Amino acid sequence: MDMPSPPPLEGLRVLELAHLIAGPICGMYLADMGADVVKVESRDAPDAGRTVYRAFRGGEGVLHLTVNRNKRAVCVDLRRPEGLAVFRRLAERADVIVEAFRGGAAERLGIDYASLRAANPRLIYCSLSAFGPGGPWHDKPGLDALAQALGGVMAITGEPDGGPVLCGAPVADTIGGLLATQGILTALLARQHSGQGQRVDVSLLDGMLLAHTARLSVFHETGEEPGRRGSGHPEIVPYQAFRAKDDWIFVAVWKDATWRPFCEIIGRPGLADDPRFGTRETRVANRAALVPVLVEVFVDKNVAEWMEALERADVLCAPVAGYAQMIAHPQVVASRMIVEQDHPRAGRFKTIATPVRFEKTPGTIRTPAPALGEHTREVLREIGYADGEIETLGARGIV
């Protein structure tokens, strides 16, 4: 029998100074993969993810329960010299720091890369910001919605005759967190060759630009704004959500070879011979004539009926699922992405699994999200503080 392999990031020490979603998602992934992620907070201003949503379990914010699992937590007042000394000792023993401060804040506190690298030249320091380290907005506070707005996502989201719409999921935060993870892991590979750490900069804005890769390439060539198309596609028709008798279904006919079978399935075989709709190019050119016909067709049957008929002809389709439908769908169940975890105060609750699967060294959920400062004493002992010193620092409100 093969012996269990250690987690791929076991032995890696990460300090996380971030709140809400982007930075903590980065830390969550690293922790799931075995890194010792120590979340550094202030008692006066803890991670807002602990309280930002109205949903709580056992007094714990549900966002915090998920994105801060597998981590340890310490409280340090970085504004005071003694707290800064504690953090610098932590940083001397760290492999990675993830910080998501407003531009210039780390420098003012004295915990920026330039201030820490001399004592730890192997340190990988990842700065995750809204708008990046340069430019006129480098010190502007930001969040997911602002990155979606400036990053072009909001302008192309929504119905053609409506205003701009915020994407329902925090895509800027999520992409930013994943890019930070990618940057850190790449820097760790580089360190294996050079022996040296480095600074890694990731911004939510850059992540939004990356998300536009396909359509921005078209804009650079044509100069045409993509505009808002609801659930539609600029180059494919039909490619959108249609209201069925009971709910919504998304349908995409992206190959000409599928067009005739599709027309037969929906009971309109004559559409296949109409020269306005015979090819992908003509369907796009005559979108305004075709889509209203399809809108009338799809309301005649339920989603399940359409799914069964369309799948027989290999037409791309999916139900437009709300959260309750999504997590109950057999494919989502089979993905094992919705799992349960135990917490000493919140009890047993549902959460998200690690989305990247490894055959031999899978990510795991091992420990619950920590209480504020739960591991302060434990972590400070590990970096050489005696119990008496810790008591003194605690009595003075430094840790």
Salt bridges, closest charged atoms under 4 A:
GLU16 OE2 - LYS39 NZ 2.56
GLU16 OE1 - LYS71 NZ 2.56
ASP32 OD2 - ARG69 NH2 2.66
ASP36 OD2 - ARG13 NE 2.72
ASP36 OD2 - ARG72 NH2 2.74
GLU41 OE2 - ARG50 NH2 2.76
ASP44 OD2 - ARG79 NH2 2.82
ASP47 OD2 - LYS39 NZ 2.95
GLU60 OE1 - HIS64 NE2 3.74
GLU60 OE2 - ARG345 NE 2.75
ASP77 OD1 - ARG79 NE 3.06
GLU82 OE2 - ARG396 NH2 2.79
GLU92 OE1 - ARG93 NH1 3.79
ASP95 OD1 - ARG191 NH2 2.98
ASP201 OD2 - ARG199 NE 2.81
ASP256 OD1 - ARG283 NH2 2.84
ASP273 OD1 - ARG260 NH2 2.84
ASP274 OD2 - ARG276 NH2 2.83
GLU281 OE2 - ARG280 NH2 3.77
GLU308 OE2 - ARG312 NH1 3.88
GLU340 OE1 - ARG348 NE 2.73
ASP342 OD2 - ARG348 NH1 2.82
GLU374 OE2 - HIS375 NE2 3.79
GLU378 OE2 - ARG72 NH1 2.57
GLU382 OE1 - ARG13 NH2 3.00
GLU382 OE2 - ARG72 NH1 2.77
ASP387 OD1 - ARG377 NH1 3.85
ASP387 OD1 - ARG381 NE 2.74
GLU391 OE2 - ARG377 NH2 2.58
